[in-house]
């Protein structure tokens, strides 16, 4: 069960971003000027990129910043959360 959740956290938002970028290209072109920034966003911060693309064309103000911060925290937590929990598995780190 844990592996399924991990796979969904790692692959799910990236696949959603790629599909959304292919289906609604106009929204992505309005949000980003070039191709490098959205590609790096999909690779490193997929939830933040999805939230930013959802809100950026209308402008980001007020509580939308809170949503971006939550998306960023989900990205950081999904990539670095297991390191602290698994530190006891290797004897030299005790």
Residue pairs with C-beta under 8 A, 6 or more apart in sequence:
9 78
10 78
13 46
13 47
13 50
14 42
14 43
14 46
16 46
16 50
17 38
17 41
17 42
17 46
17 49
17 50
17 53
18 42
20 28
20 50
20 53
21 28
21 38
21 42
27 53
27 57
28 38
28 53
30 56
30 57
31 38
31 52
31 53
31 56
31 57
32 38
38 49
38 53
41 48
41 49
41 52
42 49
44 75
45 71
45 72
45 75
46 75
47 71
47 72
47 74
47 75
47 78
48 68
48 71
48 72
48 75
50 71
51 67
51 68
51 70
51 71
52 60
52 68
52 71
55 64
55 67
55 68
60 68
87 93
88 94
